[in-house]
Amino acid sequence: MSGNDLVTCLCRHWDYHFIKQIGRHVRLETLNPRFQRITIPLQARIKSGLAVALLKSVASHKRVGIDNLIDTL
């Protein structure tokens, strides 16, 4: 998965908002159900370990399964 795909998915389906971009990294925030800030690298392909960590963090925060999150990608 690319960084752009992940950013698009989180903004479109999971109520994250673009805050700023620093170099090749994008910072997103959400207030639903509480505050969370994540940084996503804009790489053509995110390494699998980092992708899993980001997806677990978002899934835990949104109280959904990782499968539900992956289905929206």
C-alpha positions in Angstrom: 0.0 0.0 0.0 1.2 3.5 -0.7 1.3 6.4 1.7 -1.1 8.4 -0.6 -3.6 5.5 -0.6 -3.6 5.3 3.2 -4.0 9.1 3.6 -6.9 9.1 1.1 -8.6 6.2 2.8 -8.3 7.6 6.4 -9.6 11.1 5.3 -12.4 9.7 3.2 -13.7 6.9 5.4 -12.4 7.3 8.9 -12.9 11.0 9.7 -9.2 12.0 9.7 -8.2 15.5 8.6 -5.0 16.7 6.9 -3.1 19.0 9.2 0.3 19.6 7.5 3.0 18.0 5.4 6.6 18.1 6.4 8.8 16.8 3.6 7.6 13.4 2.6 5.4 12.9 5.8 1.8 13.9 6.3 0.2 14.5 9.6 -3.4 13.6 10.1 -5.7 14.2 13.1 -9.1 13.1 14.3 -11.3 14.1 17.2 -13.7 11.2 16.8 -14.1 9.4 19.3 -11.2 11.3 20.9 -8.1 13.1 19.8 -5.4 11.1 17.8 -2.6 12.3 15.6 -0.7 10.1 13.2 2.1 10.7 10.8 2.2 8.8 7.5 5.2 8.6 5.2 4.4 9.4 1.5 6.3 6.5 0.1 5.3 4.5 -3.0 5.2 1.4 -0.8 5.0 1.5 3.0 7.0 -1.3 4.6 4.8 -4.0 6.0 5.8 -3.6 9.6 5.0 0.1 9.6 1.7 -0.5 7.7 0.6 -3.0 10.3 1.5 -0.7 13.1 -0.4 2.2 11.6 -3.4 0.1 10.8 -3.5 -1.4 14.4 -3.2 2.1 15.9 -6.2 3.4 13.8 -8.3 0.3 14.3 -7.7 0.4 18.1 -8.6 4.1 18.2 -11.7 3.7 16.1 -12.7 0.5 18.0 -13.0 -1.6 14.8 -11.2 -4.7 13.5 -8.3 -4.4 11.2 -10.3 -6.3 8.6 -12.9 -3.5 8.6 -10.2 -0.9 8.0 -8.5 -3.0 5.3 -11.8 -3.4 3.5 -12.0 0.4 2.9 -8.5 0.6 1.3 
